Amino acid sequence: MASIIVAEQLTKWYGSRLAVDRVSLEVRAGEVLGLLGPNGSGKTTILRILTGYLHPSSGTVRIAGLDTVHDALAVKRLVGYVPENAPLYDGMRVREFLGLMARLKGVAGSDVATCVDQVHVRLDLEQVAGRQIGTLSKGFRQRVAIAQALLGTPDILVLDEPGNGLDPRQTIELRDLIRSLSGAFTVVVSSHILSEIERVADRAAILVAGHLLAIHPLRGVEVRRRLRVEVRGDADRVRSHLAQVHGVGAVIAARPSGHDTSVYLLDVDGPGLAERVAAALVDAGFGLIELRDESIDLETLFLGLTGGKPPRSAAA
């Protein structure tokens, strides 16, 4: 599947603070990519760079082949963006607000009513179309924010922490909405809540302190078996030997577990991998402490990469 977003070596400094450190990723057309990480991990900065609202200190982003710095206006026409706590005009009625946003996005005057009707139906807003935005629940306000992002027929929808402040029922409704948009739109959604990403995304990009630690498939044919290996020995040499074992696709993580000892997560493909990995390590003189099949779920990977338990929402 072709990639509609290609980010290479994204780096962003705020003065002396490094917010994003050489992040590279691709987003495929029609998929839902989730950015998962604690607050302050760089998620919002990356989304602002992807949407062209912030320039990277170095690195590049191309949206459908367009550079987000040099072709910023054209990129913005392709992207619908909902920032965290999206600003809305509380004194305006829903239909009035969406009509204004449609005109601002360049929808022809004769097409505005039809365009607004379409997002009303898609976001289930007909029942509140005549109400002032300031009187709406948090869940409906979020739907209005997403509705304005869909005006002008963008190809990509970018949602920054859309589940913040929602109650369990609203969280479930938002989750269903995001999944319903996949395919018709490419969706990039961020959250610090593991279960939100796990339930909506096709792949999860795990971020900590501005670093991209892994991109983990959650659905489809890419979901693979994984081995967890604890080994005593120099980490660089262990990685090198593991990477040479036939059937090991990637060494996903190395996390210190004791003096001169680290835990590694291995993507593997094929039978007999555990035996081959064990033999390679023992033959090279490393101390094999533990080797076991690892359940390939997002929480396991997050724990393996960060050593910390991610928060889970009340609606998990």
N, C-alpha and C positions, 0 to 999 in steps of 0.2 A: 504494500500500500504506500502511495506517495506521501512524502512529508510536506505539510503545508507551512509548518514553522520549523526553522532551522536556526538554532542559537549556537554560536561557537565562541568559547573562551570568554564568556561574559564576566566582566569585573567592574565593580562599582565601589568607589571610595566616597565617603562623606567626610571631607577634611582628612583627618588622620585615621578615621575608622574605616576598616574594610568590611563592607556589608555583603558583597558577593564576590567570590573568589574563583575565577576561571571555570565557570559553569558552562557545560556544553550539553545540549539535549535537542531532540527532534520530536515533533508532534505530528502524528499522521492524520490525514484528512478523515473526518467523521468519528474520531475516537474521543474518549474522555480521558484526559491526563490530569491526575491529581498531584498537587504539590503538597507534601506532608512535612511538617516540621514544627518545632516549638516556636512561640513568639520570639521574634528577633532573629529568626534563621535566614532571612533574606527573601521570603516568599513574595511579600508586597513589592519589594524593589524589583524583583525579576518580572513580575506581572506588569509593572509600570514601564519597564524597558520593552517587554514584548509588545505592548500596546502603543509604543511610540511617545508616551507622555514623559519619559525620562531617558536621557542619553546615557549609555554606558561609559565608564572611564576608558575601557578598552574592550575589544571583542565586537562581534557583529550579530545582528538578528535579521533574518530574511523571512518575510511573510508572503507566501505565494510568489516568491522570487523577488520581492521588493524589499529594499533596505529600509529599516525603520527610522534611520536618521536622515538619509538623503531623499527618501520617498515618504516622509511622515504623513502628509495629507492623504495620499493614496492608501497607505496602510490603515489609517483611521477609518476609511470607508469600508474596509474589509472586516473590521473588528467591532463587536459590541462589548462594552466594558462596564462592569458593575463593581465599583470600588467598595471596600468595607465601609459600612454605614453610609451608603450612597445618599447624597443630598437630594431631597425632593422638595417641591414647592407645596407646603402644607395647606396653603390657602386656596389652591387650585383643585378643581374636580378632576377625577382620574381621566376622563375622556378629553377634557380641555388640556391637561398637562401632556398627554400622549400626542394630541394634535400639534401642540407647540413643538415638541421634540421631533416629530416627523418633519415639520417644515424646516427646523434648524438643520436636520440631516439631509435636506435637499430633496425630499419627496415632493413631487409635483402637486400643486394645489388640488387638482382634480382627483388625485389618487390618495390624498390624506385620509379621507373617511374610510375608504376601503382598507388601507394599510392599518389604521387603528382598529377597525373591526376584526381584522385577522389576528392581531396580537391579543385582543380581548378574548377571542375564542381559544387561542392556544394557551393562554395563561389563566383561563377561567375567571375573567374579571367582569363579565357582563353584569353580575349582581351588584357590583360596587362602582360601575362606570359613572354614575351621577353623584357620587359622594366625594366630599372633600378628603384629600389625602391625609390631612392631619387627624381625621377621625378613624382611620383604618387601623386594624391590628398589625403587629409586627410582621406576621406572615403575609398579609395582603400588601403591605408596603414593599416587602421584598419582591413580590410578584410584579408590582408596578415598576420597580427598578429594573427587573429583568425584561419586562415588556418594552421599556424604552430602549434597552440595549439591542433588542431584536428588530427595531424599526430600521428601515432602509436596507433590509435583506443582507446583513453581514454574513460572511462565511464562518466566522470564528466568534465564540462567546467566551469572555474571560470573567470569572467570578472570584472575587477576593473575599474569603471567609463568609460565604453567603449564609451559613447556618448560625452565625453569632446572634444570641439573644432569642432564638426561636424555642418554643416549647416542644415537647416530644412529638405531638401530632403535627405541628408545623414542620418539624425536621423531616418527618416521614414524607409529607407532601412535597417538600422541596427536593428530597432525594428522588422521588418518582418523577418529578418535573425534569430534573437534570437528565435522568436516564431517557426520558421521552424525547429530549432534544438531540441526543447523540445520533449520529448518522446524518441527519439533516444539517447539523452544525458540528464543527469541531469545538470541543469544550475544554477549557483549561480552568480548573477550580482549585483553590487553595484552602487548607484547613489545618489547624493544630490538633484536631480530633481524629484519631486513627479510624474510628468506625465510619465517619462520614466519607472519608476517601475510600475505604474498603468497600462500601456499599454502592458507590456511584461510578468509580473510575475503572477504566480498562487497564491502565498502568499507573503506578504510583512512583513519583520521584521524591526521594527522601533527602531533606535538607537539614543541616545542622551548622550553625555559625557561618553561614554563607557558602558552605561546601556542599556539593552534590555527592552524596555517599553511594547511592544506587538508584536504578530505575527497575522497579519490580513489576512483572506482569501479573495481573489479577484475574484476567479472563482470556479465553482463547487458547490457541495451540502453543503459545509461547510459555505457558505455565509448565514448569519443569521440576524434576526431582532435585533435591539438594542434600549434600552431606555436610555434617558438622564435624570438624576435626580439631582436636586440641593437641598441639605439638610443642615439644621443647627443642629450641634451636633458633639460630638467627632468622629473623622474620623474612628478610629479603631472599635468603637462600631457600627457605621453606617455600615461599611463593614461587620461586623459579622452578623448583622441582615439581611442585603440584601442577603448575601450568603445562609441564611437559608430559603429563599422564594422558594417554589417549582416552578421550571421552569426557575430560574435564573442560567445560566450556569457558568458565571464568572463575577466578578466585574473588568472591564477592566482598569479603571483609577479613580484616586481621585485627583482633582486639586483644591486648595484653590480658592474661589471666593470672599471671604470677611471674616470678623471676625467670627471665629467658623463656617464657612460655606464652603462646598466643592461641586464640581460637580463630579458626578459618571456616567460612561458609563457601561451599563449592557448588556451582551449577554442574550437573552431570547428566550424561545422556548415554544410555546403553547398559547392558547387564555386566555384572562382575566388577563394577567400579570400586566398591568398597575394598575388595581384595587387592585390586591394582594400586589404589591409593596407599593402602597400608604397606604393601610390598615396596613401593617406591620410597616411602619415607624411611622404613627400616633399613633398606639396602643403602640409603644415603647416610645412615648413622644418626638420624634424628630420633628423639624420644617420643614415641607415639603414646599419648596418655589416654585419649578417647577418640572413637570414631563411631558415628551413628547417623542413621537417616534423620533428616530434619524436616518437620512439617513445613511445607512451603506456604506459609501464610504471612500476612503483612506484619503482624505483631511479632512473630518470631524473628523476622528480618530486622525490624526496628530495634528490638532488644539486642540482637547480635551486633548491630552497627553502633549503637549508642550506649548500651549498657544501662539504659534507663527506661522505665515503663511509661508509655505514652498515655495521656488522658483519654478517657472514653466518655461519650456523651450519655445523657440520661436515656436517650432513645435507642441506645445500642441493642 
